Amino acid sequence: MKIAICPTVYVTNAEHMKYACEALDSFVEAQRGEHYIYIDLFVNSCKPEFLGELEGKYAQSVTINPYNCLAASWNQAIFSSLARGCDYCIIPNLDVIVSRDAVINLVKFANKNSDAVMWSGYCNNHPHADKPDSDYVVAPFGMNNYDTYAFFMVNERLFERVGMFDQHYRPAYGEDVDMEYRIHLAKQKHMVCRSAEFYHHESITLKYMDDENMKQSIKRQDTPAIQWFNKKWGGNPRHQVFKHPFNSPKFNYKYIGRP
């Protein structure tokens, strides 16, 4: 099988770079089994000196995303991987460290549970009351979907059955819960594999973000992305109300345009 690992790169300083290298090192060291695995970087923002080092050490290819939009990078990664004939596309944060058998176990799990549209690893350092200590189906509400988009995998079924990630969430935050809710509305499944463990440092991009105004805006949850989520679903992330985008029955779960 061919598997693409396609992280979105936001590396603007030495701290971001340190965590990015830790994450990529863990994927380089991951077991491959019979699978061919390659790493493609999808760049939202990166200083040239860091990008040169990341490309030279880790990447088979680099794609620049001019929109500085996480959802756009994810869509690009999935389309690109499928166009190259990959069976699966793994999209990790660059603040995770995957266990050595996480990739191979996630692929085995997906092959066994092929009716799902998304499969995620299991974060081993952020327990939540509604997060089972086992394989489970992700819910669109509550906290058992927390961390599940820090290390997830898809194939062509996600776009076929649910649609693309909504690129109105710029630069980021909200696109993951939006997709999770749409998976629920489409009556599809997103599953977590207990044996595909990873450690999530969490919010490294935000913690070391150079733009202090953007950082405070994100913490207050008053960004355009969160405003878009409220407009689209009638509540904050994980507290959505509408059954149709913008509460309009003429739009179904695949709709990612404007009202």
Secondary structure as UniProt FT lines:
FT   STRAND          2..5
FT   STRAND          8..11
FT   HELIX           14..28
FT   TURN            33..34
FT   STRAND          36..46
FT   HELIX           48..57
FT   STRAND          61..64
FT   TURN            66..67
FT   HELIX           70..83
FT   TURN            84..85
FT   STRAND          88..92
FT   TURN            94..95
FT   STRAND          96..98
FT   TURN            100..101
FT   HELIX           102..112
FT   TURN            113..115
FT   STRAND          118..123
FT   TURN            129..130
FT   STRAND          136..137
FT   TURN            144..149
FT   STRAND          151..154
FT   HELIX           156..161
FT   TURN            167..168
FT   HELIX           175..185
FT   TURN            186..187
FT   STRAND          190..200
FT   HELIX           204..207
FT   HELIX           212..220
FT   HELIX           224..233
FT   TURN            237..238
FT   HELIX           245..247
FT   TURN            249..250
FT   TURN            253..254
//
